[in-house]
């Protein structure tokens, strides 16, 4: 029996698919624990309690395993496979027969009936487990495949798959998340299939991939489907995968679940082409701990760390989302391809809907000239037209009964006709549009909770304002909602916002515009903002410290344990109780999963410092404040170590004496920890003996470059001894300076701009390792704020302040720079150098000195140098060596004009702009093939754009009737509208130019011509019966040539091809006596008009239809009782013996000879009461599929068994006896 004979009915009947392809590999050696762990991974989720309660073990069949797509084209890479049969037969090697493993004693899973309501299932396989994730949703990508996808089986059989989920340890019911369509239909062979003509209509056909699409041994499968469910991070859920056969154990099914994503998945959606609007990508997982990074074409986008990203250009976008977890990060990513195409206008005259505000009476007074004239004139070449409005098309055509003045509607929707006539009377156009008077939508005032500056709902952060759409729409459908910050914006429908982080300040409300999608009518409502209170305990870090000895040392075997690796434990329950008692009225919660199951919760760490993020909430409230719990082995040692240094800068006298304030020293040492107490000593012995402490309430004078002191620190019950070095750093020794300079004249402000960086070396006065910064005031210099790079001088002199800072110590001195203006230079920046680059490499040799005349200067007064950066020009370094032949790209160039004889200069800049010069190859003739025999036709020149541009970026094409028009760029032909040729053929001219710089262009001629297209009949699909029973049947394409050319007046050349490219080129035609290699086989027919060269390409399918599946060698048997060899037979009893499996739409016709069967003559009219005439006899039955009419000839025998032979008995004599008794057995 040949498998892969799939009956899918088209318009004329069924066709079959027969395809061999690379197979996936399956592995049945793994147990459920390993399969689920491999599916989940180890990053963002954890699983436990994994089991398979029902599977094929009852029939010694392994019905679960893993799969890998290998070199096949299977759309899922790897993962878990569950089957209603043997998973080893799902792939690995091609299997020709149907997959029908399992027996009826392999039962079902009760939840298929309990949850899905499907009974009569069997051969079920399930795997279930507990699941925890840090994400707020779970997603599965899967594909459902089945051998039921053949003939009309999907109409009657519901092999089914489900993913069931519920919260673990609860009485919650299961929810099936593996559904399709808007009504959440479960996934089965009966709910996803194409149209099966004569049996059942298509159901959810968009989800069906096709028949025999390769990679597996199943007859068909769905597209990749996705199941997802919202979950609570950290909550335990129970998940069950289950699949089962329906009604009988034949024709197995399987589900393939991808090992990607699961608990760590994110979905930006399918690749998109968007038209005319930017797209906002949304990767928000509603987890406040998530960090976002966005990439465009592999490069990270600077500053884009929000959950959403506004797309403004085409490219490949990737988002990477990471969530901190114990021991590392959970990382998720997804990629999407975005193509932005230009916006295209809609109909010339738009419908005119009017919104009637409440209370609506359904009527409106329309002023059509005011409302529509401008729109209509915008589509006309001039305003030399008259426009009138009419009730009927006839009135518009006849210019009768025009609507005068305002018009009040009589119906909710009406059609208005427009007459547009040129003043010269040589042009008449008729148009129409609809008017509609619609009621404005209802709204509901809504309040949103705001916590910590972020909007939330039930504790979940809301990033998109669309979250409130349904409530603001009064829970009515067919509504869209947009949001605005001001009343003016909402009234004018301008500056809408979409994200909650776009709300500025703390307004009491924002505005929402609720629009009816069926009418575009809108109403305005408020979204109130309720700012919730949150705990403020005055700190953002809570420190808990053990008193672990920094000198801790012990050995354990070969291991050495010290302070750095000894494990210490912290009782989190005690710490939380301490926080809650210190700050009454709040509750403490851990913000991440720690995986601690002990009671009390003990957190063990070997790190000297460990941090745990916490959330603080008021009791009964849901607005948390973050708090970092910092756990120290010894906080004093972690802060101070063996030695600390406190440095101070000497004053400008640099006398080497400084008075240290111990309060300042203590604050610097404690790094902001207020609870640390210090006692300072001058000697280590004093500290160890607790003698002669230094008073901390008076200054301590140090008159040496450094001074070593010793101190004891305490924190709660911890004590630690250390030392501190008090260090005095010298301030830089510099003096004020005076300089003569020139600058650039600013005629608007009447000032001279002087650049200050050239004076850096002057102010540093030979010191190394210092920085120089300029300020307008001494106060700014002392505060190190508002630094300046240049100064505008009004008059002839000015003074600025310079802060000279030693980089290694931060010590500084402030001096003045007095600037005297020698000359104010008034020099304009030159015009750009524009180059059309023939080789399109982005570089070109240019003469930079060609811009000098634009400077309007006497070249003898200046030394002129060119630089690539402004900084180089200011510093007079790295001047361009060959400005007369400089290899430039698009860039800025800077000119330093040095005044001859004066230490005075200015810098101006200009642009070098390198544009690709288009490459315009010879243009193929633009031929319009028509069937009406006319010499004139409509040409849409935009159809030639891509051929002319030929892949060059940033180019645009325009078309003209003359070469002069093309060169001068005047009287351009509208390439988006129909252009009718004025002669046949005709030459038009093409201008290909750079979009950014249209002076870079080429012009070439293009011939347009109207030719006759072939006139022919479109080929229909071919259906052939599989007479050789091998899945493929030959066909004679000469019959197709006859069909295509029948009645055609054209001289046709008809060829057939296997690819569209071969058909377009007319190459690699297939023989007319053709044996297909696939079923169905798609054929491309090329029909060419030999006289004109015009051709068309059409497609049709060659479908090989399978014969009914039958058993040969069957017979009917009876006994010739009393030697009656002529018997009456019910020939129809043979039918159940001949039919193979379940088949529908089969009829039977009986014949006494095979010749009669093939000729379909002399059939037996009374098969239920047939009397044989030849004793044992062979008959023939024609087993026909009534839909496809394909039949099989099946011989069968009528076998008549003869009775046993007996000897004839005439008389049997018996002796007389008193009982008149005869023993008849004696006769035997």
Secondary structure by P-SEA (a helix, b strand, c coil): ccccbbbbbcccbbbbbbbbcbbbbbbccccaaaaaaaaacccccccccccccccccccccccccccccccccccccbbbbbccccccccccccccccccccccccccccccccccccccccbbbbbbbbbbccccbbbbbbcccccccccccccccccbbbbbbccccccccccccccccccccccccccccccccccccccccccccccccccccccccccbbbbbbbbcccbbbbbbbbbbbcccccbbbbbbbbccccccccccccbbbbccbbbbbbcccccccbbbbbbccccccccccccbbbbccccbbbbbbbbbccccccccbbbbbbbbbbbbbcccbbbbbbbbccccccbbbbccccccaaaaaaacccccbbbbbbccaaaaaacccccccbbbbcccbbbbbbbbbcccccbbbbbbbbbbbbbbbbbbbbbbbbccccccccccccccccccccccccccccbbbbbbccaaaaaaccccccccccccccccbbbbbbbccccccbbbbbbbbbbbbbbbccccbbbbbccccccbbbbccccccccccbbbbbcaaaaaaaaaaacccbbbbbccccccccccbbbbbcccbbbbbbbbbcccccbbbbbbbbbbccccccccccbbbbbbbbccccccbbbbcaaaaaaaaacccccbbbbbbccaaaaaaccccccccbbbbbcccbbbbbbccccccbbbbbcccbbbbbcbbbbbbcccbbbbbcccccbbbbbccccccccccccccbbbbbbccaaaaaaccccccbbbbccccbbbbbbbbccccccbbbbbbbbbbccccbbbbbccccccccccccbbbbccccccccccccccccbbbbbccaaaaaacccccccccccccccbbbbbbbbccccccccccbbbbbbbbcccccccccbbbbbcccccbbbbcccccccccccccccbbbbbbccaaaaaacccccccccbbbbcccbbbbbbbbbccccccccccbbbbbbcccccccccccbbbbccccccccccccaaaaaaaaacccccbbbbbbbccaaaaaacccccccccccccccbbbbbbbbccccccbbbbbbbbbbbbccccccccbbbbbbccccccccccccccccccccccccbbbbbbbccaaaaaacccccccccccccccccbbbbbbcccccccbbbbbbbbbbbbbcbbbbbbcbbbbcccccccccccccc
